C-alpha cells in the first residue's frame, strides 16, 4: 500500500485523465498504470465530427495613409458647408494701436445673429451691438437701439470671418499634432491664411489671416453647430 499517494482516474468523453491529488513524499515511489501514463486533452467537437478550431487573433487592419493638405482643405470645405450655428470671436489688428474685437453668435437656419464689436484706438474705445432677425436689424449704442438697413442677413455678416477653404491655393501642412495646422494663400490673392483644425472632426478651431496691407485677423471658432440662443429683437425697456 502506497502511503501519501492518491490518484484519481476518471473518464471524460472516452479519454483517460489522470490527476495527482497529492504528490508522493520522499522515498515513496509508484508504478504508472498502464494506459493512463499520458494525459490526453479532449478537443471540442463540432456537429458532424469536425474539430472546432479555437478563434485565432486576427491581423490588425493597416492604418490608412495620412491625409494630404489638399484632402484636409476638402474636408474643411465640407465642414464649412454644413455650418448652421455657432459663435465666432474675431480680433482685427490694424496697427498703430487701432483694433477691433467682434463676438458673433448666429443661427443660419433661422437667419438670426447677435454681435458685439468693440473698437479701440489710442484715444479710447467704442462698443456697438447688433441684432439681425431675417430682413430686420437693430444697432445698439450705450443701451439705445435703432433700426438699421439690412441687406446681408446672418450669412452675409459671418461669411468674411470663415476660413473659405474652397479658395485655398497651394495648401501645406505645417503641423499635425495634436491638431492639424494648414497654411495657404487665397486664390483671390488677398490674404495668407493659417488654420488650425480639429484632427478628429475637421472642425476649424482658429484662423490667422494676414492681409496684403499688414492688417492681421485672428478668428476663433466656438460652439460649431451647437444650439445657441439669439434674441429676436432688441431688449424692451
Secondary structure, DSSP 8 states (H G I E B T S, - for coil): --TT-EEEEEEETTEEEEEEEE---TT------TT-SS------B-GGG-B-----------------HHHHHHHHHHHHHT--EEEEEEEEEEETTEEEEEEEEEETTTTEEEEEEEEEETTEEEEEEEEEETTEEEEEETTEEEEE--SSHHHHHHGGGS--GGGEEEEEEEE-SSSEEEEEEETTSSEEEEEEE-TTT--EEEEEEEETTS-EEEEEEESTT------SS----
